[in-house]
Amino acid sequence: MGRISLRTVASYLVVLSLSTAVPQRHWFQFALDRLEAAQTTTPASRFGVVEYPPRPPADPAAVERGRGLYGVNCTFCHGADARGGDGGGPNLIRSTVVLNDQHGELLAPLLTTGRGPMPAFTFGSDQVSDLADFLHGFPVISQSRPSTLDIVVGSPSRGEAFVAAKCAGCHATDALRTFSLGLDDTLVLQQMWLMPGSGGRGVAPPIPAPPISATVTLPTGERVQGRLERLDDFGVSLTQADGRRRTFRTVGTETKVEVRNPLQPHIELLPTYTDADIHDVTAYLVSLKARP
């Protein structure tokens, strides 16, 4: 693909400014997609979706190993189809690093050191290569399309056993069925049971996160409770049931703060899930929709 000059993009943006067909906030990406298409397709389809040439097939065993690594370590942030997940991770399929990578040589430095909120991983070189083979197996196009990936591949019975062992203390079966019935998109269903209330990338979650509460015990013995608004090394702010917001200094004082996060069990379970666990629980929750 040839390089597109900023002057060309700017000229196209001027044309877009005269039209109401494309929302203003999407002009720049729309211009890039259309100009890329114009450079790489025939005149008859110059404004169509550009599909990049597929890579040669990788070793199926390596792809499966990479799929397992990705499912456990990457799915929550980057999504089951690597196009962005509930944890706010970016689309990996159109990442320049992934597009230019061949066998994991460009992925390795990022995985070793981390980037921004992404932590560093201790993958070996073979694992990085397997992960690269898995990511390179996704088709790449110039525009995002709705995912048709079927993630209901687990065992409902194993998922039911997992939920009985790990989740039944907080979630009754009837409540889980109601939860499942309220989410038609299986990808969203999976993301919501993994971490309820996480919308990611500016998208409001279909199920809002429950509020985090705090109890502040002052040196006098007075206890103040409310919804946690802010907590740092210097103080704490909370909103009481009557709507009053109060702030307390904690540094250099004997003020104590107790925080209760209703999602703490979910947070503690996240690093323990295997790829099979995630698929099995999702399959179980989907199966509940058909139960009377």
N, C-alpha and C positions, 0 to 999 in steps of 0.2 A: 504494500500500500504506500502511495506517495505521501509526502508530508503536506499538511494543510496549513497555509499561512494564516496568521492572525488577521491579516487584512481581508482575506477571503471570508473568514468567519464573521468579521465585523460587517462586511458588505451584506452577508446573508441575514445577519441580525437586523439590519436596517429594513430589509424586505419583510421580515417577520413582524417588525414593529407596526407595519401598516395593516396587519391582519389580526383578527380576534380568534382565529382558529386554534392557536396554540397559546396556553396561559403564559404570561410573562416569565414566571419563575422557571419554566421549562425551555426557554428560548435557546440558551447556550447549548444544552445537551441535544436538543432537537436539531440545531444547526450542524453540530459535529456529526451526528448520526447520518443526516441527509448528505452532507458533503463527503463523508466516507463512502457512502453507498454510491454516490455519483462517480467516484474515482475507481471503484472496484467492480462495477456491474455494467452490463450492456445498456445502451440508451433506452431500450424498451423497459428495463426494470431498474432504472437508475435510482429511483426512490424506494426500492424494495428493501427487505431485510437482507443484510449481508451475512452469509454463512462462511466461516473460515474453514480452510481445508482441514479435515480430520488428521490426527497424528496416526502413525502406524500402530497397530494393536500391540499392547504391552503383554507381558507374561500374566495370564489370568491369576496365577497364584500370588504374584506380587500385587496385583490390583486388589485382591481380596484382603491381603494383609494390610494394605494401605487403607482400605475401607474400614477395617476394624480400628486402626489407629485414629482415623478421622472421626469415626462415630463416637469414640470415647473422649477424645481430646478437643475436637473442633466443632462438633455439630451445634452445640448450644449457641455459640457466637456467630458462626458462619452459615448455619442452616444445613439441613440434610442434603440439599442439592447444591451447596457451596455458593449460593447466590445471596447470602446475607441472612443472618438468623436473629433470634429474639435477643441475644446478648449484645446486639449492636455491631457485630463484626461486618466488614465490608464484603462485597461480592468478590469471591476469589476467581471465578471463571474469567472475568474480564480484567483481572489484575495484570499489570504489565510484568510483574515478577513471574507470575504463573505462565503468562503467554510466552515470555522469552526463555523461561527455564526449559531445560531438556531432560535432565536426569536428577534433578534435585540440587544442582550446584548453586542456584540462586535462592532456593528456599532455605538451604542449610544455615546461612548466616542469620536470617531472620528468626528461624526457630531456635537457634543457639542463644541469641542475645535478647530476643523479644522485641516488640515495638509498641510504644504507647501503653495502652492497657493490657496488651497481650503479653503473658508471661513467657519466660524462657523455658524451653523444653530440653530434655536430656536424651533426645532420640539419637541412635547410632546412625551411621551413614547408610546402612542398608534400610533402616526404617524410613529415613528421609526419602530415599529412592522409591520405596514402596508407596509412600504418601504422594509423591510426585506422579507416579504412574496412575494412581487413582484419580487425582485431580485432572490429569491430562485426558482422561477418558470422557469428560463431559464435552458435549458439543458447544462451540463458541459462536455466538452471533452478535451483530452490532447493536441489537436491541434486546431488552429483556422480554421474555415471554412467560406466561403462567407456567409453573412447573407441573409436569404430569408424572412426577416421580411417585411410585407406589411404595410407601414406607410400611404398609401393614404386612409385614413378612414374618412377624414373630409368632410365638405360641401363646394363645389366650390362657391356656391352663397354667403354663409356667408364670405368666404375668399375674394371674389371680393368686398363685402361691406367693409370689414376691410381694404383692400388695398386702396380703394377709400377714406376712411376717414383718414388713417394714412400715406400713401405712395405716393399718386398721385402727390403731390407737387414736388417730385423728379423723379418719375419713370412713364413714359408713358406706356400704355398697349402694344404697339408694341415693346418697348424695353424689357419689361418683357417677352414677347413671345420669342424674340430672345435669351434672357437669359435662358429660360426654354429649348428651343430646343438644346442649346449647352451642356446640362447636361443630360446624359442618366440615370445615377444612381440617384434614387429618394432620397436616404439618403444624397448624396452629394448636390443635389439640395436644400434640406431643410437646410443643414448646410450653404450653400453659401448665401441663402437669409437672414438667421439669422445674419451671420457675414461674409460678403465677404472678401476673401483674407486670411482666417485663415486656414492653412494647418494642423497643429497639429501633434505632434509626429514625426517631421522631414520630413513630407510629404509635397511636394510643392503643394499649392492650385491650382485648375484648373483655378481660376480667381484671379489674383494677387490683393492685396490690393492697392488702390490708394495712392499715396504719401501724406504724411502730410507736409504741408507748414508752414512757419513761417515768420513773419515780425518783424525785430529788429529795434527799434527806439533809436538811440544814443542820449546822452545828447545834442549833437550839433544840433539835429533835423534831421540828416541824417537817411534815412530809407533804410534798406537792406532786400531784400526778397529772398527766396530760399527754397529748399527742406530741411526739418528738419532732421538732422543727430543725434543730441544729445541735451538733455535738462536736466539740474539738478539744484541743489540749488546754484551752483557757476557760471555757464556759459551756453552758447548755441553755437552750431555749426550747420551751414547750408551750402548747396551747391547751388551756384547761377546758373542762366540759362546758363552762359558761361562756367560752369564746375569748377569754382574756389570755393574752400572750405574756409570758413571764420569762425573764432571762436571769440566770444565776452564774456568778463567778465561781469557778472551781479551783483554779490554780492558786496555790498558796493558802487554801482553806481546807477545812475538814468536811466540806460538802461532798456527799456521796451520790452517785447516779447509778440507778439500775435500769437497764434497757431491756425491753421485751419485744423481740421481733417474731411475729407469728410464723414467718417463713424460715426461721432458723433451722428447723429440721430439714427443709428442702436444701438449704445451703450446705448443711453438713453431709447430706447424701450425694450431692452432685459429683464430688470426686471419686465416689465409690462405684458408680454405675459402670457396668460393662456395656458394650454395644448390644449384646443379647438382652440384657436387662431392659434397655430402653425400647427395643423392638417388642419384647414380650409384654411389657406394661401397656404400650400403645395398642397392641393387638387386643389385649384384655379390655381396655377402655372402649375400643370400637365395638367389641362384641357385646358390651352392655347395652348398646343402643337397641339391639334386637330382642332383649329380654323384656318380658311383660312387667 
